[in-house]
């Protein structure tokens, strides 16, 4: 035996169809997503670029690059994974570089 599913009321079905057909305004409001300030994004990308260069110099892989304040100066804290010798696990090296 087949069952038919229908709207709870004819008035509701009519309202839904008419609002879709006539372009009634939707009830959703646009989302206000806070945009990061350009200086923060620029500094983060600078630390990442510095981290890539440091990792290449060390012969390792960049694991983390973050911005920090130390002694009143803005610095990049770079974490590099340097391959171990004779099949040993990689060594973690943390390098602090001033952000210019």
Backbone as JSON Lines, residues from 0, in Angstrom:
{"i":0,"aa":"X","n":[0.84,-1.16,0.0],"ca":[0.0,0.0,0.0],"c":[0.9,1.25,0.0]}
{"i":1,"aa":"X","n":[0.7,2.11,-0.95],"ca":[1.5,3.32,-1.05],"c":[0.9,4.44,-0.22]}
{"i":2,"aa":"X","n":[1.79,5.18,0.4],"ca":[1.34,6.34,1.18],"c":[1.77,7.6,0.45]}
{"i":3,"aa":"X","n":[0.95,8.56,0.45],"ca":[1.3,9.85,-0.14],"c":[1.58,10.83,1.0]}
{"i":4,"aa":"X","n":[2.68,11.5,0.86],"ca":[3.02,12.51,1.85],"c":[2.54,13.84,1.3]}
{"i":5,"aa":"X","n":[1.83,14.59,2.1],"ca":[1.33,15.87,1.66],"c":[1.66,16.94,2.69]}
{"i":6,"aa":"X","n":[1.48,18.18,2.3],"ca":[1.7,19.29,3.22],"c":[0.65,19.24,4.32]}
{"i":7,"aa":"X","n":[0.98,19.77,5.5],"ca":[0.02,19.73,6.61],"c":[-1.27,20.48,6.29]}
{"i":8,"aa":"X","n":[-1.15,21.52,5.52],"ca":[-2.38,22.25,5.17],"c":[-2.24,22.82,3.78]}
{"i":9,"aa":"X","n":[-3.34,23.0,3.15],"ca":[-3.34,23.57,1.8],"c":[-2.87,25.01,1.83]}
{"i":10,"aa":"X","n":[-3.16,25.75,2.9],"ca":[-2.75,27.15,3.0],"c":[-1.24,27.26,3.05]}
{"i":11,"aa":"X","n":[-0.59,26.35,3.75],"ca":[0.87,26.35,3.84],"c":[1.48,26.05,2.47]}
{"i":12,"aa":"X","n":[0.94,25.1,1.78],"ca":[1.44,24.75,0.45],"c":[1.28,25.91,-0.51]}
{"i":13,"aa":"X","n":[0.15,26.59,-0.45],"ca":[-0.09,27.74,-1.32],"c":[0.88,28.86,-1.0]}
{"i":14,"aa":"X","n":[1.14,29.11,0.27],"ca":[2.05,30.18,0.67],"c":[3.47,29.89,0.2]}
{"i":15,"aa":"X","n":[3.9,28.64,0.32],"ca":[5.25,28.28,-0.1],"c":[5.39,28.41,-1.61]}
{"i":16,"aa":"X","n":[4.43,27.93,-2.34],"ca":[4.49,28.0,-3.81],"c":[4.41,29.43,-4.3]}
{"i":17,"aa":"X","n":[3.55,30.26,-3.71],"ca":[3.4,31.63,-4.19],"c":[4.64,32.46,-3.87]}
{"i":18,"aa":"X","n":[5.25,32.22,-2.71],"ca":[6.45,33.0,-2.39],"c":[7.61,32.62,-3.31]}
{"i":19,"aa":"X","n":[7.7,31.36,-3.68],"ca":[8.76,30.95,-4.6],"c":[8.5,31.46,-6.0]}
{"i":20,"aa":"X","n":[7.24,31.48,-6.41],"ca":[6.91,31.88,-7.78],"c":[7.03,33.38,-7.98]}
{"i":21,"aa":"X","n":[6.69,34.17,-6.98],"ca":[6.67,35.63,-7.14],"c":[7.91,36.3,-6.59]}
{"i":22,"aa":"X","n":[8.87,35.56,-6.18],"ca":[10.14,36.13,-5.73],"c":[10.01,36.91,-4.44]}
{"i":23,"aa":"X","n":[9.31,36.37,-3.49],"ca":[9.18,37.04,-2.2],"c":[10.57,37.12,-1.55]}
{"i":24,"aa":"X","n":[10.81,38.17,-0.8],"ca":[12.14,38.3,-0.16],"c":[12.4,37.14,0.78]}
{"i":25,"aa":"X","n":[13.62,36.72,0.79],"ca":[13.98,35.61,1.67],"c":[14.16,36.11,3.09]}
{"i":26,"aa":"X","n":[14.12,35.21,4.01],"ca":[14.25,35.57,5.42],"c":[15.68,35.53,5.91]}
{"i":27,"aa":"X","n":[16.61,35.09,5.06],"ca":[18.0,35.0,5.48],"c":[18.7,36.34,5.29]}
{"i":28,"aa":"X","n":[19.46,36.73,6.27],"ca":[20.25,37.95,6.19],"c":[21.66,37.59,5.76]}
{"i":29,"aa":"X","n":[22.34,38.5,5.06],"ca":[23.73,38.19,4.68],"c":[24.6,38.08,5.93]}
{"i":30,"aa":"X","n":[25.57,37.2,5.86],"ca":[26.47,37.01,6.99],"c":[27.54,38.08,7.0]}
{"i":31,"aa":"X","n":[27.78,38.63,8.16],"ca":[28.87,39.59,8.33],"c":[30.05,38.83,8.93]}
{"i":32,"aa":"X","n":[30.99,38.47,8.07],"ca":[32.17,37.74,8.52],"c":[33.27,38.76,8.75]}
{"i":33,"aa":"X","n":[33.81,38.82,9.96],"ca":[34.87,39.8,10.21],"c":[36.1,39.47,9.37]}
{"i":34,"aa":"X","n":[36.61,40.47,8.71],"ca":[37.79,40.31,7.87],"c":[39.03,40.63,8.7]}
{"i":35,"aa":"X","n":[40.07,39.81,8.57],"ca":[41.29,40.11,9.32],"c":[41.93,41.38,8.79]}
{"i":36,"aa":"X","n":[42.6,42.09,9.69],"ca":[43.28,43.3,9.25],"c":[44.45,42.91,8.35]}
{"i":37,"aa":"X","n":[44.74,43.76,7.41],"ca":[45.78,43.44,6.43],"c":[47.16,43.3,7.07]}
{"i":38,"aa":"X","n":[47.43,44.04,8.15],"ca":[48.75,43.95,8.76],"c":[48.99,42.57,9.39]}
{"i":39,"aa":"X","n":[47.94,41.97,9.96],"ca":[48.12,40.65,10.54],"c":[48.35,39.6,9.47]}
{"i":40,"aa":"X","n":[47.62,39.67,8.4],"ca":[47.79,38.71,7.32],"c":[49.16,38.88,6.68]}
{"i":41,"aa":"X","n":[49.58,40.12,6.5],"ca":[50.88,40.38,5.89],"c":[52.0,39.84,6.77]}
{"i":42,"aa":"X","n":[51.93,40.06,8.07],"ca":[52.97,39.59,8.98],"c":[53.01,38.07,9.01]}
{"i":43,"aa":"X","n":[51.83,37.45,9.01],"ca":[51.8,35.99,9.03],"c":[52.42,35.41,7.77]}
{"i":44,"aa":"X","n":[52.13,36.02,6.63],"ca":[52.72,35.52,5.4],"c":[54.21,35.8,5.36]}
{"i":45,"aa":"X","n":[54.66,36.91,5.95],"ca":[56.09,37.2,6.01],"c":[56.8,36.15,6.87]}
{"i":46,"aa":"X","n":[56.23,35.78,8.0],"ca":[56.85,34.76,8.85],"c":[56.89,33.42,8.12]}
{"i":47,"aa":"X","n":[55.87,33.13,7.36],"ca":[55.86,31.88,6.6],"c":[56.98,31.88,5.55]}
{"i":48,"aa":"X","n":[57.14,33.01,4.86],"ca":[58.21,33.12,3.86],"c":[59.58,33.02,4.51]}
{"i":49,"aa":"X","n":[59.74,33.67,5.67],"ca":[61.0,33.58,6.41],"c":[61.24,32.13,6.83]}
{"i":50,"aa":"X","n":[60.18,31.46,7.29],"ca":[60.28,30.07,7.71],"c":[60.69,29.16,6.57]}
{"i":51,"aa":"X","n":[60.15,29.39,5.39],"ca":[60.54,28.58,4.23],"c":[62.03,28.75,3.94]}
{"i":52,"aa":"X","n":[62.52,29.98,4.02],"ca":[63.93,30.23,3.75],"c":[64.82,29.58,4.81]}
{"i":53,"aa":"X","n":[64.43,29.68,6.08],"ca":[65.21,29.09,7.16],"c":[65.23,27.57,7.03]}
{"i":54,"aa":"X","n":[64.09,26.98,6.7],"ca":[64.01,25.53,6.54],"c":[64.91,25.06,5.4]}
{"i":55,"aa":"X","n":[64.95,25.82,4.31],"ca":[65.82,25.46,3.19],"c":[67.29,25.55,3.59]}
{"i":56,"aa":"X","n":[67.66,26.56,4.38],"ca":[69.04,26.7,4.85],"c":[69.43,25.55,5.78]}
{"i":57,"aa":"X","n":[68.49,25.12,6.61],"ca":[68.77,24.05,7.57],"c":[68.69,22.66,6.92]}
{"i":58,"aa":"X","n":[68.13,22.6,5.72],"ca":[67.96,21.31,5.05],"c":[66.83,20.49,5.64]}
{"i":59,"aa":"X","n":[65.82,21.17,6.17],"ca":[64.7,20.48,6.81],"c":[63.37,20.9,6.23]}
{"i":60,"aa":"X","n":[62.32,20.6,6.98],"ca":[60.95,20.9,6.57],"c":[60.34,21.88,7.56]}
{"i":61,"aa":"X","n":[59.68,22.9,7.04],"ca":[59.03,23.88,7.9],"c":[57.83,23.22,8.58]}
{"i":62,"aa":"X","n":[57.8,23.24,9.91],"ca":[56.7,22.67,10.67],"c":[55.75,23.76,11.16]}
{"i":63,"aa":"X","n":[56.3,24.93,11.53],"ca":[55.47,25.99,12.08],"c":[56.18,27.32,11.92]}
{"i":64,"aa":"X","n":[55.42,28.35,11.62],"ca":[55.94,29.71,11.56],"c":[54.9,30.61,12.19]}
{"i":65,"aa":"X","n":[55.26,31.27,13.28],"ca":[54.31,32.14,13.97],"c":[54.98,33.43,14.39]}
{"i":66,"aa":"X","n":[54.15,34.46,14.56],"ca":[54.64,35.77,14.98],"c":[54.49,35.89,16.48]}
{"i":67,"aa":"X","n":[55.46,36.54,17.12],"ca":[55.43,36.7,18.57],"c":[56.13,38.0,18.94]}
{"i":68,"aa":"X","n":[55.91,38.46,20.16],"ca":[56.62,39.63,20.68],"c":[57.55,39.17,21.77]}
{"i":69,"aa":"X","n":[58.82,39.48,21.64],"ca":[59.81,39.13,22.65],"c":[60.69,40.35,22.9]}
{"i":70,"aa":"X","n":[60.71,40.79,24.13],"ca":[61.53,41.94,24.49],"c":[61.09,43.22,23.79]}
{"i":71,"aa":"X","n":[59.79,43.34,23.52],"ca":[59.28,44.53,22.84],"c":[59.51,44.53,21.34]}
{"i":72,"aa":"X","n":[60.07,43.47,20.81],"ca":[60.37,43.38,19.38],"c":[59.51,42.27,18.77]}
{"i":73,"aa":"X","n":[59.02,42.51,17.55],"ca":[58.24,41.51,16.85],"c":[59.19,40.53,16.17]}
{"i":74,"aa":"X","n":[58.98,39.24,16.44],"ca":[59.86,38.21,15.88],"c":[59.02,37.11,15.26]}
{"i":75,"aa":"X","n":[59.66,36.32,14.43],"ca":[59.05,35.11,13.88],"c":[59.67,33.92,14.59]}
{"i":76,"aa":"X","n":[58.82,33.05,15.11],"ca":[59.28,31.82,15.75],"c":[59.1,30.71,14.72]}
{"i":77,"aa":"X","n":[60.2,30.16,14.26],"ca":[60.21,29.16,13.19],"c":[60.57,27.81,13.79]}
{"i":78,"aa":"X","n":[59.77,26.78,13.48],"ca":[60.06,25.42,13.9],"c":[60.35,24.59,12.65]}
{"i":79,"aa":"X","n":[61.54,23.99,12.63],"ca":[61.99,23.21,11.47],"c":[62.25,21.78,11.92]}
{"i":80,"aa":"X","n":[61.82,20.83,11.12],"ca":[62.14,19.42,11.37],"c":[63.31,19.05,10.49]}
{"i":81,"aa":"X","n":[64.45,18.79,11.13],"ca":[65.68,18.45,10.42],"c":[65.82,16.93,10.43]}
{"i":82,"aa":"X","n":[66.06,16.32,9.26],"ca":[66.18,14.84,9.21],"c":[67.27,14.34,10.15]}
{"i":83,"aa":"X","n":[66.98,13.21,10.8],"ca":[67.95,12.59,11.7],"c":[69.01,11.83,10.91]}
{"i":84,"aa":"X","n":[70.1,11.5,11.59],"ca":[71.19,10.76,10.95],"c":[70.97,9.27,11.12]}
{"i":85,"aa":"X","n":[71.38,8.5,10.15],"ca":[71.32,7.03,10.19],"c":[69.92,6.51,10.49]}
{"i":86,"aa":"X","n":[68.9,7.11,9.86],"ca":[67.54,6.62,10.0],"c":[66.85,6.98,11.3]}
{"i":87,"aa":"X","n":[67.46,7.84,12.1],"ca":[66.82,8.25,13.34],"c":[65.69,9.23,13.03]}
{"i":88,"aa":"X","n":[64.85,9.48,14.02],"ca":[63.73,10.39,13.81],"c":[64.22,11.83,13.64]}
{"i":89,"aa":"X","n":[63.4,12.66,13.0],"ca":[63.81,14.05,12.76],"c":[64.02,14.82,14.06]}
{"i":90,"aa":"X","n":[64.91,15.78,13.98],"ca":[65.22,16.63,15.13],"c":[64.42,17.92,14.98]}
{"i":91,"aa":"X","n":[63.86,18.42,16.07],"ca":[63.07,19.66,16.04],"c":[63.98,20.83,16.4]}
{"i":92,"aa":"X","n":[64.03,21.82,15.52],"ca":[64.85,23.01,15.77],"c":[63.94,24.23,15.77]}
{"i":93,"aa":"X","n":[64.04,25.04,16.84],"ca":[63.25,26.28,16.93],"c":[64.2,27.44,16.74]}
{"i":94,"aa":"X","n":[63.91,28.27,15.75],"ca":[64.75,29.43,15.44],"c":[63.92,30.68,15.56]}
{"i":95,"aa":"X","n":[64.44,31.69,16.25],"ca":[63.76,32.97,16.4],"c":[64.45,33.99,15.51]}
{"i":96,"aa":"X","n":[63.66,34.6,14.61],"ca":[64.21,35.54,13.64],"c":[63.46,36.87,13.8]}
{"i":97,"aa":"X","n":[64.17,38.01,13.89],"ca":[63.48,39.29,13.98],"c":[62.7,39.57,12.69]}
{"i":98,"aa":"X","n":[61.48,40.09,12.86],"ca":[60.65,40.45,11.7],"c":[60.99,41.88,11.33]}
{"i":99,"aa":"X","n":[61.5,42.05,10.13],"ca":[61.88,43.41,9.72],"c":[60.81,44.09,8.93]}
